[in-house]
Amino acid sequence: FAPTPAVQTFSMHCSANYFSKRERSDLDVELPSGCDDGTYLLTLRHWLKRIEGHSFDDDDADDDADDDQNNDTQNRKRKQFDFIFYQSGVDIHANDRLGRLSVTSDGISKRNAMVFDFANRMECPLVVCMGGGYPKGEDWTSVIEAHANVYWEAHRYLADAHSKIVS
């Protein structure tokens, strides 16, 4: 996506985890090896708030000052994304062979909820894809469960949102 200004990319990853050519994002946030739930989630919360408050519409920068007086700022920000592509990597898990972070299963669930909430606040469709996840041994069960949980959590999030609308 690098040559495409209409696409903005954001990545949070371990600073010591480069075993192949690293792709650059528009916003790269490097985390220290061994980063735990607290640091990971606080960092994610900080950057999601910054992204939510940022205007990516540089072409309309001159019009923004006038629009602030006439339009609700939140509504304009919600309209700035066509969709969010969420690569829900589970290589951040403490039991991952390559990821070098120490995020627990509960931390990954909280991360997912933060991303789901962000997309909901932005009133933006969310595309969820798997990413990362490498077992320390031959047993892939924990990796498969971590990936499956992302989708179960998305399903529960949508079901809860739907039940609130219906009731």
C-alpha positions as CSV (number, residue, x, y, z in Angstrom):
1,F,0.0,0.0,0.0
2,A,3.0,2.3,0.4
3,P,2.6,4.2,-2.9
4,T,-1.2,4.7,-2.3
5,P,-1.9,7.8,-0.3
6,A,-5.6,6.9,0.0
7,V,-4.5,3.9,2.2
8,Q,-3.3,4.6,5.7
9,T,-1.5,1.8,7.6
10,F,-0.9,1.3,11.3
11,S,1.2,-1.4,12.9
12,M,2.2,-2.3,16.5
13,H,4.9,-4.9,16.7
14,C,8.0,-6.0,18.6
15,S,11.1,-3.9,17.9
16,A,13.3,-7.0,18.0
17,N,11.2,-9.2,15.8
18,Y,12.6,-8.9,12.3
19,F,13.6,-12.1,10.7
20,S,12.8,-10.9,7.2
21,K,12.5,-7.7,5.3
22,R,10.3,-5.3,7.3
23,E,7.5,-3.6,5.5
24,R,6.9,0.0,6.6
25,S,3.6,1.4,7.7
26,D,2.4,5.0,7.7
27,L,2.4,4.6,11.5
28,D,4.8,2.1,13.0
29,V,4.8,1.6,16.8
30,E,7.6,-0.6,18.1
31,L,7.1,-2.3,21.4
32,P,10.0,-3.7,23.6
33,S,10.6,-7.5,23.8
34,G,8.6,-9.0,26.5
35,C,5.9,-6.3,26.4
36,D,2.9,-7.4,28.5
37,D,-0.8,-6.8,28.5
38,G,-0.7,-3.5,30.3
39,T,1.9,-1.9,28.1
40,Y,0.4,-3.3,24.9
41,L,-3.2,-2.2,25.7
42,L,-2.2,1.2,26.9
43,T,-0.2,1.8,23.8
44,L,-3.0,0.6,21.5
45,R,-5.5,2.8,23.4
46,H,-3.3,5.8,23.0
47,W,-2.8,5.4,19.2
48,L,-6.4,4.5,18.5
49,K,-7.5,7.7,20.2
50,R,-4.9,9.7,18.2
51,I,-6.0,8.0,14.9
52,E,-9.7,8.7,15.8
53,G,-8.9,12.4,16.3
54,H,-6.7,12.8,13.2
55,S,-8.0,14.1,9.9
56,F,-6.5,12.2,7.0
57,D,-8.2,14.4,4.5
58,D,-5.3,16.7,3.6
59,D,-7.0,17.9,0.4
60,D,-9.8,19.5,2.5
61,A,-7.6,21.0,5.2
62,D,-8.5,24.6,4.2
63,D,-12.2,23.7,4.3
64,D,-11.9,22.1,7.7
65,A,-11.9,25.4,9.6
66,D,-15.1,26.4,8.0
67,D,-16.6,23.0,8.4
68,D,-15.9,23.0,12.2
69,Q,-18.4,25.7,12.6
70,N,-21.1,24.1,10.5
71,N,-20.7,20.3,11.1
72,D,-20.2,18.0,14.0
73,T,-16.5,17.1,14.1
74,Q,-17.2,13.5,15.1
75,N,-19.5,12.9,12.1
76,R,-16.8,14.2,9.8
77,K,-14.2,11.9,11.4
78,R,-16.4,8.9,11.2
79,K,-16.8,9.4,7.4
80,Q,-13.0,9.5,6.7
81,F,-12.5,5.7,6.5
82,D,-14.1,3.4,3.8
83,F,-13.2,0.4,5.8
84,I,-10.7,-0.9,8.4
85,F,-8.6,-3.9,7.5
86,Y,-7.6,-5.6,10.8
87,Q,-4.8,-8.1,10.7
88,S,-5.5,-9.7,14.0
89,G,-2.1,-11.3,14.6
90,V,-1.8,-13.7,17.5
91,D,2.0,-13.8,17.4
92,I,1.8,-11.2,20.3
93,H,0.9,-14.1,22.6
94,A,3.3,-15.0,25.4
95,N,3.4,-18.6,24.1
96,D,4.3,-17.7,20.6
97,R,7.7,-19.0,19.2
98,L,8.6,-15.9,17.2
99,G,6.6,-12.9,18.4
100,R,8.7,-12.0,21.4
101,L,5.9,-10.2,23.2
102,S,4.2,-11.5,26.4
103,V,0.5,-10.7,25.8
104,T,-1.9,-13.2,27.4
105,S,-5.0,-14.7,25.8
106,D,-7.1,-12.2,28.0
107,G,-4.9,-9.4,26.6
108,I,-5.6,-10.4,23.1
109,S,-9.3,-10.5,23.8
110,K,-9.1,-7.0,25.2
111,R,-7.1,-5.9,22.1
112,N,-9.8,-7.3,19.9
113,A,-12.6,-5.5,21.8
114,M,-10.7,-2.2,21.6
115,V,-10.4,-2.6,17.8
116,F,-14.1,-3.6,17.5
117,D,-15.1,-0.6,19.6
118,F,-12.9,1.7,17.5
119,A,-14.5,0.6,14.3
120,N,-18.0,0.9,15.8
121,R,-17.2,4.5,17.0
122,M,-15.9,5.3,13.6
123,E,-19.1,3.8,12.0
124,C,-16.8,1.9,9.7
125,P,-16.9,-1.6,8.3
126,L,-14.2,-3.9,9.7
127,V,-12.5,-6.6,7.8
128,V,-10.8,-9.2,10.1
129,C,-8.0,-11.4,8.9
130,M,-5.6,-13.7,10.6
131,G,-2.0,-12.9,11.0
132,G,1.0,-14.4,12.8
133,G,0.9,-17.2,15.3
134,Y,3.6,-19.8,15.6
135,P,3.7,-22.7,18.1
136,K,6.7,-23.3,20.3
137,G,6.4,-27.1,19.6
138,E,4.5,-29.3,17.3
139,D,1.1,-28.6,18.9
140,W,-0.8,-26.0,17.0
141,T,-3.9,-26.0,19.3
142,S,-3.1,-22.8,21.1
143,V,-2.5,-20.9,17.8
144,I,-5.7,-22.2,16.3
145,E,-7.7,-21.4,19.4
146,A,-6.2,-17.9,19.5
147,H,-7.2,-17.3,15.8
148,A,-10.6,-18.8,16.3
149,N,-11.2,-16.6,19.4
150,V,-10.8,-13.5,17.3
151,Y,-13.7,-14.5,15.1
152,W,-15.9,-15.8,18.0
153,E,-15.3,-12.5,19.8
154,A,-16.3,-10.5,16.6
155,H,-19.4,-12.6,16.4
156,R,-20.3,-12.0,20.0
157,Y,-19.6,-8.3,19.6
158,L,-22.0,-8.1,16.7
159,A,-24.6,-10.2,18.4
160,D,-24.5,-8.0,21.5
161,A,-24.7,-4.8,19.3
162,H,-27.6,-6.3,17.4
163,S,-29.5,-7.3,20.6
164,K,-29.1,-3.7,22.0
165,I,-30.6,-2.3,18.8
166,V,-33.5,-4.8,18.8
167,S,-34.4,-4.3,22.5
